[in-house]
Amino acid sequence: MGAGLVPARAAAKPRNVIFILTDDHRYDAMGFLKGQSWLRTPHLDSVARDGVHLKNAFVTTALCSPSRASILTGKYAHRHKIVDNNTPIPRGTSFFPQLLQKAGYATGFFGKWHMGNSSDDPQPGFSRWVSFLGQGSYLPEKNGLNVDGKKVPQKGYITDELTDYALDWLNARKRGEPYFMYLSHKAVHAEFIPAQRHNDAYRNEKFVPPPTMAAEGDMARGRPRWVRDQRNSWHGVDFPYHSDLGIDEYYKRYAETLLGVDDSVGRVIEALRQRGELDSTLLIYMGDNGFAFGEHGLIDKRTAYEESMRVPMLARCPELFGGGRVVDQVVANIDIMPTVLAAAGVPAPAGLDGADFLPLAQGRPVQWRDSLLYEYYWERNFPQTPTIHALRTDQYKYIRCHGIWDIDELYDIREDPNETNNLISSPRHADVVKRMNARLFEILANTDGLSMPLYPDSGGQQGLRRRDKAAPAGFPPQLVGDPKRK
């Protein structure tokens, strides 16, 4: 656990908990935040209004499998070893719902698992299991669902059907029997397919592109070479997914698909209200990672930029904390496990990297982390993004690339929240860079993170560039010099 963080504490009584996870939901794609002025998420907005908005919520790795494993283990990816979407779950890995089961909780998992990518079989810690292989499908298809180990046809739109299964299980719970429900949506993962009722809901709206989509100028000062090169790649705006995809239409399709998730949240809230458990149940909503729509010339995730590593996080439980509060402290996916265990009155095991954030939601003064580690390990499948380690504090973000000939990055995120001006070579910030580099390696050393994971190649490689778009970038000026005379 990070130095000075609050350990998970036993609650006054076992509390029902519902955890809703979405895929690729970026932090500002909610109606009340106006990521685009026309976005509508009334049910998510109601959770923020009646609960707390953890505005600085992050993942420690912006990729599906590592982030989900960090949620379930409370540990960094370099500790649980699931560092990409192909790595199988190491034998002996335990997940916190197993601790809830031992404490008498009924546990149910509904939706996308996507860790190991080899099976949709039921996983330890869940007495009810409804899932699918890999990414699954928005619409019915032949592989269907895995329900408690048996293949069952998928009958309808996936967001709605997962919610149906989850609420059927919820409504079968006896009063007084504690439960933990994990509703893990496929949405809003590409390729986006909205529910039929939401198709073309935003057809006439205008997408406002991010200012940092610019290839150069004031919005791209000190941009590393690898980022400039990624613009013309599978994960860049010049050649997105090796297609002519329009970022504006892509975002609108994403937002339409998100409407189904918002409907699902509304249905869960109404079911709790009907059961008389709305105010006593801890409801947590978050995304597994963010998603870029043109920022820095990029799409997708993986990077340490805000749009990639920052996620929506909301929590509601009037019996535990009041509504309308905004939490400014940096919280993360590694904090979900100790927070849920604290709400359930179950002691957290020693050695977690995360901590219980309930005191923050309650507005109590507590010691909290002063920095958060981010890590991403290069994937042969998507060679555009290097291995990255980053450290984010309340003021600065230091990004260190590994294994490539390029410059690192430093941003003053208070003064420059869009990360437009790389200060890595600023003499005035030299001491900041030195301190943050030392702190980053201190955290890695203290958590056994000084070795790089290496796994056999698996899957194809998306390494093409468009001949008619941006040429390979030149070297940053910091790396260009004149011959020295002897």
GIBELDA-V893936 format. One record per helix or strand. SS is the DSSP state (hx for helix, st for strand). FROM is the first residue (numbers start at 0). TO is the last residue. If there is no record, write none. Layout:
SS&FROM&TO + SS&FROM&TO
This chain:
st&16&21 + st&25&25 + hx&30&32 + hx&41&49 + st&51&53 + st&56&57 + hx&63&72 + hx&76&79 + hx&95&101 + st&105&110 + st&127&130 + st&144&146 + st&149&151 + hx&157&170 + st&178&183 + hx&195&197 + hx&210&212 + hx&217&219 + st&220&220 + hx&224&229 + st&235&235 + hx&239&241 + hx&246&274 + st&281&286 + st&291&292 + hx&294&296 + st&297&299 + hx&305&308 + st&309&310 + st&312&315 + st&324&326 + st&330&331 + hx&334&343 + hx&357&360 + st&371&375 + st&378&378 + st&381&381 + st&386&391 + st&395&401 + st&408&411 + st&420&420 + hx&426&445 + hx&476&478
